[in-house]
Amino acid sequence: MPHPLIYDWNRVGREGTPQAVMLDDETLRDGLQSPSVQTPTIEQKIEILHLIDRLGIDTADIGLPGAGDQVVRDVERLAREIADQRLKVAANCAARTVLADVRPIVEISQRVGLPIECCTFIGSSPIRQYAEDWTLDLLQRRTEEAVGFAVREGLPVMYVTEDTTRADPESLRRLFLAAIRAGASRLCIADTVGWATPNGARAVVKFVADLVRESGAEVGIDWHGHRDRDLAVGNSLAALEAGATRLHGAALGVGERVGNAPMDMLLVNLVLEGYLDRDLTPLPAYCEAVSRACGVPIPANYPVVGSDAFRTATGVHAAAVVKAFRKGDRALMDAVYSAVPASLVGLQQRVDIGPMSGKWNVIFWLEQHGFAADDELVDRIFAKAKTATRTLTPEEVQAVIRDAGQRTPVAEKTDR
């Protein structure tokens, strides 16, 4: 819930209690399709899998075994980790809608003794059909063969139409209904090239929800979004409001081209909007682990887990944060100049000193580090900051303190 002093326009017009939502983590499959990432070692994949589990994410795509022997080995190792460690996260695997991709998933599932959801994908849009010389009859036949085979082998199936958000209604109707008849338990709407806007996301989800109702089957709806127009999180929330029940994402938004919907931002927004009640303190560790394993730096201005997310050096902003701190109200300190409470993810607000700072910045910095904030010292540091071209480092501030003759923090002097 937001701070009681915040009027939340985001909830105006929303009726009733938010519906339940599940999450599917694509970091270890779709996320690794980025041309800029390095492939994690199996040890790193296991570390990421455990962090996915700690965050309460429902399912994780652990690979595409049809891609080759190395992927088969990694997928089987990850599946065994889930089984042996009794992790709560469920496994799924991607497969093209061909028997050669589905068979390895069946075999791994049988060897490990773990149910693995088979996520069969096939291009659906007319532009893909034309480029690939596919006919709709061919796509329907492949759908029926692959989905039917997986179901007969005892695997739950999520059927994915690639490029759903640019596909025509008739193609989607034929393919989705064929998948439902073949036994698919979930349908996935894929915004493969990040084409959708929130309005488009709502429209296509409502269309698919109507198809499901028409079929009379109990079938879930997934939303898989990409970031090409930087609308992935907003589209995911719009899809959820329109009837999708599971959202896909990848840590830090890694993935092909500019990436997938960022799972970290989905989690934060779903918690803030009341869809989830979740401990997000493992979120920074999750993002840092993926950053290390994939060689993807976290930009300083990345929301929530970037180094600047809860950091200010601006005078007016810092003054408000410090005044909230002095009221002894952590929630107020978190909210007065931030949409996301730092404490939500186990972090704290930070006030630095730079050329845009006021004296409040200096006073608070000194107090937080145990130094007496006398007027002369504050003036010296303030003058130093005004001549700088960037935020002062702790070492630069401490050098001014030493020059002023205050060599040790007040707390240390008192102890002696």
SULGI-V212770 format. One record per residue. N is the residue number from 1. RES is the residue in three letters. SS is DSSP state (helix for helix, strand for strand, loop for the rest). PHI is phi in whole degrees, 0 to 359 (none if undefined). OMEGA is omega in whole degrees, 0 to 359 (999 if undefined). Layout:
((N RES SS PHI OMEGA) (N RES SS PHI OMEGA))
This chain:
((1 MET loop none 178) (2 PRO loop 290 177) (3 HIS loop 303 184) (4 PRO loop 300 179) (5 LEU loop 272 180) (6 ILE loop 261 172) (7 TYR loop 274 189) (8 ASP loop 265 178) (9 TRP helix 295 181) (10 ASN helix 298 184) (11 ARG helix 259 177) (12 VAL loop 292 179) (13 GLY loop 89 177) (14 ARG loop 280 184) (15 GLU loop 256 172) (16 GLY loop 72 180) (17 THR loop 278 178) (18 PRO loop 304 180) (19 GLN loop 289 178) (20 ALA loop 293 180) (21 VAL loop 222 173) (22 MET strand 252 181) (23 LEU strand 231 177) (24 ASP strand 238 184) (25 ASP strand 268 183) (26 GLU loop 257 185) (27 THR loop 304 188) (28 LEU loop 275 175) (29 ARG loop 229 182) (30 ASP helix 297 179) (31 GLY helix 299 183) (32 LEU helix 278 176) (33 GLN helix 279 176) (34 SER loop 300 179) (35 PRO loop 291 183) (36 SER loop 259 184) (37 VAL loop 272 170) (38 GLN loop 265 181) (39 THR loop 284 179) (40 PRO loop 295 171) (41 THR loop 291 179) (42 ILE helix 296 178) (43 GLU helix 296 178) (44 GLN helix 292 177) (45 LYS helix 298 179) (46 ILE helix 295 177) (47 GLU helix 301 180) (48 ILE helix 295 179) (49 LEU helix 301 179) (50 HIS helix 294 177) (51 LEU helix 291 173) (52 ILE helix 302 180) (53 ASP helix 295 180) (54 ARG helix 298 180) (55 LEU loop 280 177) (56 GLY loop 75 178) (57 ILE loop 290 192) (58 ASP loop 288 184) (59 THR strand 224 177) (60 ALA strand 224 174) (61 ASP strand 281 186) (62 ILE loop 261 173) (63 GLY loop 141 178) (64 LEU loop 240 186) (65 PRO helix 301 178) (66 GLY helix 294 182) (67 ALA helix 280 178) (68 GLY loop 144 187) (69 ASP helix 297 181) (70 GLN helix 296 178) (71 VAL helix 294 177) (72 VAL helix 302 180) (73 ARG helix 297 180) (74 ASP helix 294 180) (75 VAL helix 298 180) (76 GLU helix 295 179) (77 ARG helix 296 179) (78 LEU helix 292 178) (79 ALA helix 297 178) (80 ARG helix 294 178) (81 GLU helix 297 178) (82 ILE helix 298 182) (83 ALA helix 290 185) (84 ASP helix 292 182) (85 GLN loop 270 179) (86 ARG loop 52 177) (87 LEU loop 292 180) (88 LYS loop 279 181) (89 VAL loop 294 177) (90 ALA strand 267 183) (91 ALA strand 262 164) (92 ASN strand 222 181) (93 CYS strand 224 177) (94 ALA strand 275 177) (95 ALA strand 204 167) (96 ARG strand 296 184) (97 THR loop 278 177) (98 VAL loop 219 184) (99 LEU helix 298 182) (100 ALA helix 297 178) (101 ASP helix 272 183) (102 VAL helix 282 184) (103 ARG helix 304 181) (104 PRO helix 300 178) (105 ILE helix 292 177) (106 VAL helix 302 183) (107 GLU helix 294 178) (108 ILE helix 297 180) (109 SER helix 302 181) (110 GLN helix 290 180) (111 ARG helix 292 184) (112 VAL helix 275 185) (113 GLY loop 76 182) (114 LEU loop 233 175) (115 PRO loop 297 178) (116 ILE strand 234 178) (117 GLU strand 292 180) (118 CYS strand 264 184) (119 CYS strand 254 184) (120 THR strand 274 182) (121 PHE strand 239 180) (122 ILE strand 208 179) (123 GLY strand 296 186) (124 SER loop 236 189) (125 SER loop 282 177) (126 PRO helix 304 180) (127 ILE helix 295 175) (128 ARG helix 290 180) (129 GLN helix 301 181) (130 TYR helix 291 182) (131 ALA helix 297 184) (132 GLU helix 265 185) (133 ASP loop 58 177) (134 TRP loop 263 169) (135 THR loop 252 178) (136 LEU helix 295 177) (137 ASP helix 298 179) (138 LEU helix 297 181) (139 LEU helix 297 179) (140 GLN helix 294 180) (141 ARG helix 297 178) (142 ARG helix 297 178) (143 THR helix 301 182) (144 GLU helix 297 181) (145 GLU helix 292 186) (146 ALA helix 289 180) (147 VAL helix 294 180) (148 GLY helix 298 178) (149 PHE helix 298 181) (150 ALA helix 299 181) (151 VAL helix 294 179) (152 ARG helix 296 178) (153 GLU loop 276 174) (154 GLY loop 91 180) (155 LEU loop 265 169) (156 PRO loop 290 185) (157 VAL strand 234 165) (158 MET strand 256 182) (159 TYR strand 261 187) (160 VAL strand 246 170) (161 THR strand 264 176) (162 GLU strand 297 177) (163 ASP loop 60 181) (164 THR helix 303 188) (165 THR helix 285 173) (166 ARG helix 237 181) (167 ALA loop 267 180) (168 ASP loop 279 183) (169 PRO helix 303 184) (170 GLU helix 293 178) (171 SER helix 298 180) (172 LEU helix 296 180) (173 ARG helix 301 182) (174 ARG helix 298 185) (175 LEU helix 288 181) (176 PHE helix 294 180) (177 LEU helix 293 176) (178 ALA helix 297 179) (179 ALA helix 294 178) (180 ILE helix 297 179) (181 ARG helix 298 180) (182 ALA helix 281 174) (183 GLY loop 112 178) (184 ALA loop 299 180) (185 SER loop 260 176) (186 ARG strand 218 173) (187 LEU strand 243 182) (188 CYS strand 244 173) (189 ILE strand 271 183) (190 ALA strand 252 173) (191 ASP strand 270 195) (192 THR loop 300 181) (193 VAL loop 249 178) (194 GLY loop 64 184) (195 TRP loop 280 192) (196 ALA loop 290 164) (197 THR loop 253 177) (198 PRO helix 305 178) (199 ASN helix 296 178) (200 GLY helix 295 179) (201 ALA helix 299 179) (202 ARG helix 299 185) (203 ALA helix 295 184) (204 VAL helix 287 177) (205 VAL helix 295 179) (206 LYS helix 297 178) (207 PHE helix 298 181) (208 VAL helix 292 178) (209 ALA helix 299 177) (210 ASP helix 295 177) (211 LEU helix 298 180) (212 VAL helix 298 178) (213 ARG helix 298 179) (214 GLU helix 299 182) (215 SER helix 288 183) (216 GLY loop 79 182) (217 ALA loop 269 173) (218 GLU loop 270 186) (219 VAL loop 229 178) (220 GLY strand 277 181) (221 ILE strand 240 177) (222 ASP strand 254 173) (223 TRP strand 235 180) (224 HIS strand 237 187) (225 GLY strand 246 175) (226 HIS strand 241 195) (227 ARG loop 254 189) (228 ASP loop 304 177) (229 ARG loop 254 178) (230 ASP loop 59 181) (231 LEU loop 241 192) (232 ALA helix 298 182) (233 VAL helix 291 178) (234 GLY helix 300 177) (235 ASN helix 296 180) (236 SER helix 298 179) (237 LEU helix 294 178) (238 ALA helix 294 178) (239 ALA helix 297 179) (240 LEU helix 298 181) (241 GLU helix 297 182) (242 ALA helix 273 177) (243 GLY loop 131 174) (244 ALA loop 293 183) (245 THR loop 243 174) (246 ARG strand 218 182) (247 LEU strand 247 181) (248 HIS strand 255 175) (249 GLY strand 194 178) (250 ALA strand 225 180) (251 ALA helix 305 179) (252 LEU helix 60 179) (253 GLY helix 70 181) (254 VAL loop 294 179) (255 GLY loop 156 185) (256 GLU loop 300 185) (257 ARG loop 57 180) (258 VAL loop 267 168) (259 GLY loop 109 181) (260 ASN strand 266 170) (261 ALA loop 303 181) (262 PRO strand 288 181) (263 MET helix 300 181) (264 ASP helix 299 180) (265 MET helix 285 174) (266 LEU helix 299 180) (267 LEU helix 301 182) (268 VAL helix 299 182) (269 ASN helix 292 179) (270 LEU helix 293 176) (271 VAL helix 291 181) (272 LEU helix 297 181) (273 GLU loop 271 175) (274 GLY loop 87 178) (275 TYR loop 283 181) (276 LEU loop 232 169) (277 ASP loop 244 194) (278 ARG loop 214 172) (279 ASP loop 281 182) (280 LEU loop 257 179) (281 THR loop 296 175) (282 PRO loop 283 187) (283 LEU helix 299 178) (284 PRO helix 300 179) (285 ALA helix 295 177) (286 TYR helix 300 181) (287 CYS helix 293 180) (288 GLU helix 294 179) (289 ALA helix 296 179) (290 VAL helix 292 177) (291 SER helix 302 179) (292 ARG helix 295 187) (293 ALA helix 292 184) (294 CYS helix 261 181) (295 GLY loop 68 182) (296 VAL loop 248 179) (297 PRO loop 296 175) (298 ILE loop 270 180) (299 PRO loop 301 180) (300 ALA loop 303 183) (301 ASN loop 265 177) (302 TYR loop 294 183) (303 PRO loop 302 171) (304 VAL loop 71 184) (305 VAL loop 253 174) (306 GLY loop 289 185) (307 SER loop 296 180) (308 ASP loop 265 189) (309 ALA loop 301 181) (310 PHE loop 238 186) (311 ARG strand 234 176) (312 THR strand 225 173) (313 ALA loop 234 181) (314 THR loop 273 187) (315 GLY helix 303 184) (316 VAL helix 297 181) (317 HIS helix 295 182) (318 ALA helix 298 180) (319 ALA helix 301 180) (320 ALA helix 294 180) (321 VAL helix 296 182) (322 VAL helix 294 179) (323 LYS helix 297 176) (324 ALA helix 296 179) (325 PHE helix 299 182) (326 ARG helix 288 173) (327 LYS loop 279 180) (328 GLY loop 71 185) (329 ASP loop 244 182) (330 ARG helix 297 180) (331 ALA helix 297 177) (332 LEU helix 294 178) (333 MET helix 300 180) (334 ASP helix 290 190) (335 ALA helix 259 192) (336 VAL loop 297 177) (337 TYR loop 226 180) (338 SER loop 208 176) (339 ALA loop 280 182) (340 VAL loop 245 177) (341 PRO loop 294 178) (342 ALA helix 303 181) (343 SER helix 294 179) (344 LEU helix 302 182) (345 VAL helix 247 175) (346 GLY loop 76 180) (347 LEU loop 246 181) (348 GLN loop 227 172) (349 GLN loop 294 182) (350 ARG strand 229 178) (351 VAL strand 248 178) (352 ASP loop 250 184) (353 ILE loop 238 180) (354 GLY loop 206 184) (355 PRO loop 294 179) (356 MET loop 264 185) (357 SER loop 278 169) (358 GLY loop 250 182) (359 LYS helix 291 176) (360 TRP helix 302 179) (361 ASN helix 302 184) (362 VAL helix 294 182) (363 ILE helix 300 182) (364 PHE helix 295 180) (365 TRP helix 301 181) (366 LEU helix 297 181) (367 GLU helix 296 181) (368 GLN helix 294 181) (369 HIS loop 260 172) (370 GLY loop 84 180) (371 PHE loop 257 176) (372 ALA loop 289 183) (373 ALA loop 268 179) (374 ASP loop 285 188) (375 ASP helix 301 183) (376 GLU helix 296 181) (377 LEU helix 292 178) (378 VAL helix 300 180) (379 ASP helix 297 180) (380 ARG helix 297 181) (381 ILE helix 293 179) (382 PHE helix 299 179) (383 ALA helix 296 178) (384 LYS helix 299 182) (385 ALA helix 295 183) (386 LYS helix 290 178) (387 THR loop 263 182) (388 ALA loop 275 177) (389 THR loop 255 182) (390 ARG loop 203 177) (391 THR loop 294 179) (392 LEU loop 289 175) (393 THR loop 282 176) (394 PRO helix 305 180) (395 GLU helix 294 179) (396 GLU helix 292 178) (397 VAL helix 296 181) (398 GLN helix 295 176) (399 ALA helix 295 177) (400 VAL helix 295 179) (401 ILE helix 299 179) (402 ARG helix 296 179) (403 ASP helix 297 179) (404 ALA loop 278 176) (405 GLY loop 93 178) (406 GLN loop 262 191) (407 ARG loop 273 182) (408 THR loop 228 179) (409 PRO loop 300 180) (410 VAL helix 304 182) (411 ALA helix 301 181) (412 GLU helix 290 179) (413 LYS helix 297 181) (414 THR helix 297 181) (415 ASP helix 299 182) (416 ARG loop 277 999))
